[in-house]
Amino acid sequence: MIHCLSNTPAASEHVVLRNMFEARKRVFIDLLRWDLPPLAGRFELDQFDNEAAMYIVLSDKHGAHRASARLLPTNRPHILDTLFPALCDEAIPRGPTTMEITRFCLERRSTATERREAKNELVHALVAFALANGIERYTGVADVSWLRQILTFGWRCRPLGVPRTVDGKTLGAMLIEIEEDTPTLLERGGVCAPAPARAPCGETNHVH
């Protein structure tokens, strides 16, 4: 199941968001050792998990987390312009048709094969969301090893500057152009996903 959720979910959606925040804690705090305080010892949230945030979440039929990403509007404070503006060697892309992908999270308890499949499905779901909602560009910040992978997915993606070392980690910023042929480009690049992930995803709808 693919869920496209705002940060003001209906009661039935709370379990999906709760499981996502728990998964983010397992990945970003427990595994990657990011210096972030867990909420109630179980959840990972930051100042950008506000009313403007959108979440694309993959779950099983019971709501268990498989993969997720957070989308932030770029016409208000977001990670690239607030925390890492030095990663851009040009003007930071912003505007109503540009969103930032953050907290791309694959379930730590899944197998390697399950994580690869979920990654592909989530990438296609992000593209479907963009195409359905008039989003023309995504920006993002990633460590250099993950950035190199993203650049090879087959879509129109380029660095926004030379990667730099920040707090001991080498990070880079990127810009992804989303067009009607982006799903086809991803498929040609080997990022394949089942048909539901390629279906349009409205802002508060579920795609099963």
C-alpha positions in Angstrom: 0.0 0.0 0.0 1.1 3.5 -0.8 0.0 6.3 1.5 0.2 10.0 0.7 -0.3 11.8 4.0 -0.2 15.3 5.4 1.0 15.8 8.9 -2.7 16.2 10.0 -3.8 12.6 9.3 -7.2 11.1 9.8 -7.5 8.8 12.8 -7.1 5.7 10.7 -3.8 7.0 9.3 -2.1 7.6 12.7 -0.7 4.1 12.9 1.0 4.5 9.5 2.7 7.7 10.6 3.6 6.4 14.0 5.2 3.3 12.5 7.1 5.6 10.1 8.5 7.8 12.9 9.6 4.6 14.7 11.3 3.3 11.6 13.1 6.6 11.1 14.5 6.3 14.7 15.8 2.8 13.9 17.5 4.0 10.8 18.7 7.5 11.4 19.5 7.3 15.1 20.2 3.7 15.9 21.9 2.7 12.6 23.4 5.8 11.1 24.1 7.5 14.5 22.7 10.9 13.6 22.9 13.3 16.5 19.2 13.6 17.0 17.2 13.3 20.2 14.5 10.6 19.9 11.0 11.6 21.0 9.8 9.5 23.9 12.8 7.2 23.1 10.9 5.7 20.2 10.4 8.3 17.4 12.6 10.4 15.2 11.1 13.9 14.4 12.6 17.3 13.8 11.5 20.9 13.4 10.5 20.2 9.8 7.9 17.6 10.7 5.3 20.4 10.8 2.0 21.2 9.2 3.6 21.7 5.8 5.2 18.3 5.6 3.9 15.6 3.3 4.8 11.9 3.6 4.9 9.2 1.0 4.8 5.9 3.0 4.8 2.3 1.8 3.3 -0.2 4.2 1.9 -3.7 4.3 -1.9 -4.2 4.7 -1.5 -3.9 8.5 0.3 -0.5 8.4 3.7 -1.9 9.1 6.4 0.3 7.6 8.3 -0.7 4.4 9.7 2.6 3.2 9.0 6.3 3.4 10.1 9.8 2.5 9.2 13.3 3.7 8.4 16.1 1.2 8.9 19.8 2.2 7.8 22.9 0.3 10.8 25.0 -0.7 9.0 28.4 -0.4 9.4 28.1 3.4 12.3 26.9 5.5 13.6 23.5 4.6 16.7 21.4 5.1 18.8 22.6 2.1 18.3 26.3 2.7 18.3 26.2 6.5 21.0 23.7 7.3 23.1 23.1 4.2 23.1 26.2 1.9 26.8 25.9 1.4 26.3 22.7 -0.6 24.9 24.8 -3.5 27.2 26.5 -6.0 24.2 28.2 -7.5 20.9 29.7 -6.3 19.0 27.3 -4.1 16.0 26.0 -6.2 12.7 27.1 -4.7 9.1 27.8 -5.6 5.6 26.3 -5.6 6.6 23.6 -8.1 9.8 22.6 -6.3 9.8 20.3 -3.2 12.6 18.8 -1.1 12.8 15.1 -0.6 14.1 14.3 3.0 14.2 11.3 5.3 14.3 8.7 2.6 13.9 5.7 4.8 14.0 1.9 4.1 12.8 -0.5 6.8 15.9 -1.7 8.6 14.2 -5.0 9.5 13.6 -5.9 5.9 15.9 -8.2 3.8 18.2 -6.7 1.2 15.9 -7.8 -1.6 12.9 -6.3 0.2 14.7 -3.0 0.7 15.7 -2.9 -3.0 12.2 -3.5 -4.1 10.8 -0.9 -1.6 13.4 1.6 -2.8 12.3 1.3 -6.4 8.6 1.4 -5.5 9.1 4.5 -3.3 11.1 6.3 -6.1 8.2 5.7 -8.5 5.7 6.8 -5.9 7.6 10.1 -5.5 7.5 10.6 -9.2 3.8 9.8 -9.4 3.0 12.2 -6.6 5.0 15.0 -8.4 3.2 14.3 -11.7 -0.2 14.3 -10.0 0.4 17.5 -8.0 2.2 19.8 -10.4 5.7 19.3 -8.9 8.3 19.8 -11.5 11.5 19.5 -9.4 12.8 17.8 -6.3 15.8 18.9 -4.4 17.6 16.8 -1.7 20.7 16.4 0.4 22.5 13.1 0.7 25.8 11.6 1.8 28.0 11.1 -1.2 27.7 7.4 -1.6 23.9 7.6 -1.7 24.1 10.6 -4.0 26.1 8.6 -6.5 23.4 6.0 -6.6 20.6 8.5 -7.0 22.5 10.1 -10.0 22.5 6.7 -11.7 18.8 6.0 -11.5 18.2 7.2 -15.1 16.1 10.2 -14.4 17.3 13.8 -15.0 19.3 14.5 -11.9 22.4 16.6 -11.3 24.5 17.9 -8.4 23.9 21.5 -7.2 27.5 21.8 -6.1 30.7 20.1 -5.2 30.2 17.7 -2.2 31.5 19.1 1.0 32.5 17.6 4.4 30.0 18.7 7.1 30.5 17.4 10.7 32.7 14.6 9.4 30.3 13.5 6.6 30.7 14.2 2.9 27.4 15.5 1.7 26.0 16.8 -1.6 22.9 18.5 -2.9 21.0 17.5 -6.0 18.2 18.6 -8.3 15.8 16.1 -9.9 13.7 17.2 -12.9 10.3 15.5 -13.1 8.6 15.1 -16.5 6.1 12.8 -18.0 8.8 10.5 -19.3 10.5 10.2 -15.9 8.9 6.8 -15.0 10.1 5.4 -18.4 13.6 6.7 -17.8 13.7 5.1 -14.4 12.5 1.7 -15.9 15.3 2.0 -18.5 17.8 2.7 -15.8 16.8 -0.5 -13.9 14.6 1.2 -11.3 11.5 -0.9 -11.8 8.4 -1.0 -9.7 4.9 -2.6 -9.8 2.1 -0.7 -11.5 0.5 0.7 -8.3 3.6 2.7 -7.5 3.4 4.4 -10.9 -0.3 5.4 -10.5 -1.1 9.0 -9.6 -1.0 9.8 -5.9 -3.2 12.7 -4.6 -2.1 14.7 -1.6 -4.3 12.8 0.9 -5.3 9.7 -1.0 -4.2 6.1 -0.7 -3.0 4.1 -3.7 -3.4 0.4 -3.0 
